[in-house]
């Protein structure tokens, strides 16, 4: 997914909130997995 890659690059630019962005990325990945299973 190109959109997710762009978001990751933008998030990586913000080093001050690196831990927050990492946790958000993990949540998004889990959410996507749940969506796939539901489909």
C-alpha distance matrix in Angstrom:
0.0 3.8 5.5 5.6 6.6 9.0 10.3 11.0 12.8 14.7 15.6 16.9 19.1 20.9 22.9 25.2 22.9 21.1 22.2 21.1 17.5 17.4 18.7 16.4 13.3 15.2 16.0 12.5 11.6 14.9 14.4 11.4 13.6 16.5 14.8 14.1 17.7 19.1 17.7
3.8 0.0 3.8 5.5 5.1 6.3 8.7 9.9 10.7 12.5 14.2 15.4 17.0 19.2 21.5 24.0 22.1 20.5 22.2 21.1 17.4 17.8 19.7 17.2 14.3 16.9 17.8 14.4 14.1 17.7 17.2 14.5 17.0 19.8 18.1 17.7 21.4 22.6 21.2
5.5 3.8 0.0 3.8 5.4 5.2 6.2 8.7 10.0 10.7 12.3 14.2 15.7 17.3 19.9 22.0 19.9 18.8 20.5 18.8 15.3 16.3 17.8 14.9 12.6 15.6 15.9 12.4 13.1 16.6 15.5 13.4 16.5 18.8 17.0 17.5 21.1 21.8 20.8
5.6 5.5 3.8 0.0 3.8 5.4 5.0 6.1 8.6 9.8 10.3 12.1 14.3 15.6 17.8 19.9 17.5 16.0 17.3 15.9 12.3 12.8 14.3 11.7 9.0 11.9 12.7 9.4 9.8 13.4 13.0 11.2 14.1 16.6 15.5 16.0 19.3 20.4 20.0
6.6 5.1 5.4 3.8 0.0 3.8 5.4 5.0 6.3 8.7 9.8 10.5 12.6 14.7 16.6 19.3 17.5 15.6 17.4 16.8 13.0 13.2 15.6 13.6 10.6 13.5 15.1 12.3 12.1 15.9 16.1 14.3 16.6 19.5 18.7 18.8 22.0 23.5 22.9
9.0 6.3 5.2 5.4 3.8 0.0 3.8 5.4 5.1 6.2 8.6 9.9 10.9 13.1 15.7 18.2 16.7 15.5 17.9 16.8 13.1 14.3 16.7 14.4 12.2 15.6 16.8 14.0 14.7 18.4 18.1 16.6 19.4 21.9 20.9 21.4 24.7 25.8 25.2
10.3 8.7 6.2 5.0 5.4 3.8 0.0 3.8 5.4 5.1 6.0 8.5 9.9 11.1 13.8 15.8 13.8 12.9 14.9 13.4 9.8 11.5 13.5 10.9 9.3 13.0 13.8 11.3 12.7 16.1 15.7 14.9 17.9 20.1 19.3 20.4 23.5 24.4 24.3
11.0 9.9 8.7 6.1 5.0 5.4 3.8 0.0 3.8 5.4 5.0 6.0 8.6 10.1 11.9 14.4 12.4 10.6 12.7 12.1 8.3 9.0 11.8 10.1 7.8 11.2 13.0 11.1 11.8 15.3 15.8 15.1 17.5 20.1 19.9 20.6 23.5 24.9 25.0
12.8 10.7 10.0 8.6 6.3 5.1 5.4 3.8 0.0 3.8 5.5 5.1 6.4 9.1 11.1 14.1 13.2 11.5 14.4 14.2 10.6 11.7 14.9 13.5 11.5 14.8 16.7 14.9 15.5 19.1 19.6 18.7 21.1 23.8 23.5 24.0 27.0 28.4 28.3
14.7 12.5 10.7 9.8 8.7 6.2 5.1 5.4 3.8 0.0 3.8 5.5 5.2 7.1 10.1 12.4 11.4 10.9 13.9 13.0 9.8 12.0 14.8 12.9 12.0 15.6 16.9 15.2 16.7 20.0 20.0 19.6 22.4 24.6 24.1 25.2 28.2 29.2 29.2
15.6 14.2 12.3 10.3 9.8 8.6 6.0 5.0 5.5 3.8 0.0 3.8 5.3 5.4 7.8 9.8 8.1 7.4 10.2 9.3 6.1 8.5 11.2 9.8 9.3 12.8 14.2 13.2 14.8 17.8 18.1 18.3 20.9 22.9 23.0 24.3 26.9 28.0 28.5
16.9 15.4 14.2 12.1 10.5 9.9 8.5 6.0 5.1 5.5 3.8 0.0 3.8 5.3 6.2 9.4 8.7 6.8 10.1 10.6 7.8 8.9 12.3 11.9 10.9 13.8 16.0 15.4 16.2 19.3 20.3 20.3 22.4 24.8 25.1 26.0 28.6 30.1 30.6
19.1 17.0 15.7 14.3 12.6 10.9 9.9 8.6 6.4 5.2 5.3 3.8 0.0 3.8 5.8 8.8 9.3 8.7 12.4 12.6 10.3 12.2 15.4 14.7 14.1 17.3 19.1 18.3 19.6 22.6 23.3 23.3 25.7 27.9 28.0 29.1 31.8 33.0 33.4
20.9 19.2 17.3 15.6 14.7 13.1 11.1 10.1 9.1 7.1 5.4 5.3 3.8 0.0 3.8 5.5 5.9 6.5 10.1 10.0 8.5 11.1 13.7 13.2 13.6 16.7 18.1 17.8 19.6 22.2 22.7 23.4 25.7 27.6 28.0 29.4 31.9 32.9 33.7
22.9 21.5 19.9 17.8 16.6 15.7 13.8 11.9 11.1 10.1 7.8 6.2 5.8 3.8 0.0 3.8 5.4 4.9 8.5 9.8 9.1 10.6 13.5 14.0 14.4 16.8 18.7 19.1 20.4 22.8 23.9 24.7 26.6 28.6 29.4 30.7 32.9 34.2 35.2
25.2 24.0 22.0 19.9 19.3 18.2 15.8 14.4 14.1 12.4 9.8 9.4 8.8 5.5 3.8 0.0 3.8 5.7 8.2 8.9 9.6 11.6 13.6 14.2 15.5 17.7 19.0 19.9 21.7 23.6 24.5 25.8 27.8 29.4 30.3 32.0 33.9 35.0 36.3
22.9 22.1 19.9 17.5 17.5 16.7 13.8 12.4 13.2 11.4 8.1 8.7 9.3 5.9 5.4 3.8 0.0 3.8 5.5 5.2 6.2 8.6 10.1 10.6 12.2 14.4 15.4 16.4 18.3 20.1 20.9 22.4 24.4 25.8 26.8 28.6 30.4 31.4 32.8
21.1 20.5 18.8 16.0 15.6 15.5 12.9 10.6 11.5 10.9 7.4 6.8 8.7 6.5 4.9 5.7 3.8 0.0 3.8 5.4 5.2 6.1 8.6 9.8 10.5 12.3 14.2 15.2 16.4 18.4 19.8 20.9 22.6 24.4 25.6 27.0 28.8 30.2 31.5
22.2 22.2 20.5 17.3 17.4 17.9 14.9 12.7 14.4 13.9 10.2 10.1 12.4 10.1 8.5 8.2 5.5 3.8 0.0 3.8 5.5 5.1 6.2 8.6 9.9 10.7 12.4 14.3 15.5 16.7 18.4 20.1 21.3 22.8 24.4 26.0 27.4 28.8 30.5
21.1 21.1 18.8 15.9 16.8 16.8 13.4 12.1 14.2 13.0 9.3 10.6 12.6 10.0 9.8 8.9 5.2 5.4 3.8 0.0 3.8 5.5 5.2 6.2 8.6 10.0 10.6 12.3 14.3 15.5 16.4 18.3 20.1 21.1 22.5 24.5 25.9 26.9 28.6
17.5 17.4 15.3 12.3 13.0 13.1 9.8 8.3 10.6 9.8 6.1 7.8 10.3 8.5 9.1 9.6 6.2 5.2 5.5 3.8 0.0 3.8 5.4 4.9 6.1 8.6 9.7 10.3 12.2 14.1 15.0 16.3 18.3 19.8 20.7 22.4 24.4 25.4 26.7
17.4 17.8 16.3 12.8 13.2 14.3 11.5 9.0 11.7 12.0 8.5 8.9 12.2 11.1 10.6 11.6 8.6 6.1 5.1 5.5 3.8 0.0 3.8 5.4 5.1 6.3 8.7 9.9 10.6 12.4 14.2 15.4 16.7 18.5 20.0 21.2 22.9 24.5 25.9
18.7 19.7 17.8 14.3 15.6 16.7 13.5 11.8 14.9 14.8 11.2 12.3 15.4 13.7 13.5 13.6 10.1 8.6 6.2 5.2 5.4 3.8 0.0 3.8 5.4 5.1 6.2 8.7 9.9 10.6 12.2 14.3 15.4 16.6 18.4 20.1 21.3 22.6 24.5
16.4 17.2 14.9 11.7 13.6 14.4 10.9 10.1 13.5 12.9 9.8 11.9 14.7 13.2 14.0 14.2 10.6 9.8 8.6 6.2 4.9 5.4 3.8 0.0 3.8 5.4 5.0 6.1 8.6 9.8 10.3 12.2 14.2 15.2 16.4 18.4 20.0 20.9 22.5
13.3 14.3 12.6 9.0 10.6 12.2 9.3 7.8 11.5 12.0 9.3 10.9 14.1 13.6 14.4 15.5 12.2 10.5 9.9 8.6 6.1 5.1 5.4 3.8 0.0 3.8 5.4 5.0 6.2 8.6 9.7 10.5 12.3 14.2 15.2 16.5 18.5 19.9 21.1
15.2 16.9 15.6 11.9 13.5 15.6 13.0 11.2 14.8 15.6 12.8 13.8 17.3 16.7 16.8 17.7 14.4 12.3 10.7 10.0 8.6 6.3 5.1 5.4 3.8 0.0 3.8 5.4 5.1 6.2 8.5 9.9 10.6 12.4 14.3 15.4 16.7 18.4 20.1
16.0 17.8 15.9 12.7 15.1 16.8 13.8 13.0 16.7 16.9 14.2 16.0 19.1 18.1 18.7 19.0 15.4 14.2 12.4 10.6 9.7 8.7 6.2 5.0 5.4 3.8 0.0 3.8 5.5 5.1 6.0 8.6 9.9 10.5 12.3 14.3 15.4 16.4 18.4
12.5 14.4 12.4 9.4 12.3 14.0 11.3 11.1 14.9 15.2 13.2 15.4 18.3 17.8 19.1 19.9 16.4 15.2 14.3 12.3 10.3 9.9 8.7 6.1 5.0 5.4 3.8 0.0 3.8 5.4 5.0 6.1 8.6 9.8 10.4 12.3 14.3 15.2 16.5
11.6 14.1 13.1 9.8 12.1 14.7 12.7 11.8 15.5 16.7 14.8 16.2 19.6 19.6 20.4 21.7 18.3 16.4 15.5 14.3 12.2 10.6 9.9 8.6 6.2 5.1 5.5 3.8 0.0 3.8 5.4 5.1 6.2 8.7 9.9 10.6 12.5 14.3 15.4
14.9 17.7 16.6 13.4 15.9 18.4 16.1 15.3 19.1 20.0 17.8 19.3 22.6 22.2 22.8 23.6 20.1 18.4 16.7 15.5 14.1 12.4 10.6 9.8 8.6 6.2 5.1 5.4 3.8 0.0 3.8 5.4 5.1 6.3 8.7 9.9 10.7 12.4 14.3
14.4 17.2 15.5 13.0 16.1 18.1 15.7 15.8 19.6 20.0 18.1 20.3 23.3 22.7 23.9 24.5 20.9 19.8 18.4 16.4 15.0 14.2 12.2 10.3 9.7 8.5 6.0 5.0 5.4 3.8 0.0 3.8 5.4 5.1 6.3 8.7 10.0 10.5 12.4
11.4 14.5 13.4 11.2 14.3 16.6 14.9 15.1 18.7 19.6 18.3 20.3 23.3 23.4 24.7 25.8 22.4 20.9 20.1 18.3 16.3 15.4 14.3 12.2 10.5 9.9 8.6 6.1 5.1 5.4 3.8 0.0 3.8 5.4 5.0 6.2 8.7 9.8 10.6
13.6 17.0 16.5 14.1 16.6 19.4 17.9 17.5 21.1 22.4 20.9 22.4 25.7 25.7 26.6 27.8 24.4 22.6 21.3 20.1 18.3 16.7 15.4 14.2 12.3 10.6 9.9 8.6 6.2 5.1 5.4 3.8 0.0 3.8 5.4 5.1 6.3 8.7 9.9
16.5 19.8 18.8 16.6 19.5 21.9 20.1 20.1 23.8 24.6 22.9 24.8 27.9 27.6 28.6 29.4 25.8 24.4 22.8 21.1 19.8 18.5 16.6 15.2 14.2 12.4 10.5 9.8 8.7 6.3 5.1 5.4 3.8 0.0 3.8 5.4 5.1 6.1 8.6
14.8 18.1 17.0 15.5 18.7 20.9 19.3 19.9 23.5 24.1 23.0 25.1 28.0 28.0 29.4 30.3 26.8 25.6 24.4 22.5 20.7 20.0 18.4 16.4 15.2 14.3 12.3 10.4 9.9 8.7 6.3 5.0 5.4 3.8 0.0 3.8 5.4 5.1 6.2
14.1 17.7 17.5 16.0 18.8 21.4 20.4 20.6 24.0 25.2 24.3 26.0 29.1 29.4 30.7 32.0 28.6 27.0 26.0 24.5 22.4 21.2 20.1 18.4 16.5 15.4 14.3 12.3 10.6 9.9 8.7 6.2 5.1 5.4 3.8 0.0 3.8 5.5 5.2
17.7 21.4 21.1 19.3 22.0 24.7 23.5 23.5 27.0 28.2 26.9 28.6 31.8 31.9 32.9 33.9 30.4 28.8 27.4 25.9 24.4 22.9 21.3 20.0 18.5 16.7 15.4 14.3 12.5 10.7 10.0 8.7 6.3 5.1 5.4 3.8 0.0 3.8 5.4
19.1 22.6 21.8 20.4 23.5 25.8 24.4 24.9 28.4 29.2 28.0 30.1 33.0 32.9 34.2 35.0 31.4 30.2 28.8 26.9 25.4 24.5 22.6 20.9 19.9 18.4 16.4 15.2 14.3 12.4 10.5 9.8 8.7 6.1 5.1 5.5 3.8 0.0 3.8
17.7 21.2 20.8 20.0 22.9 25.2 24.3 25.0 28.3 29.2 28.5 30.6 33.4 33.7 35.2 36.3 32.8 31.5 30.5 28.6 26.7 25.9 24.5 22.5 21.1 20.1 18.4 16.5 15.4 14.3 12.4 10.6 9.9 8.6 6.2 5.2 5.4 3.8 0.0
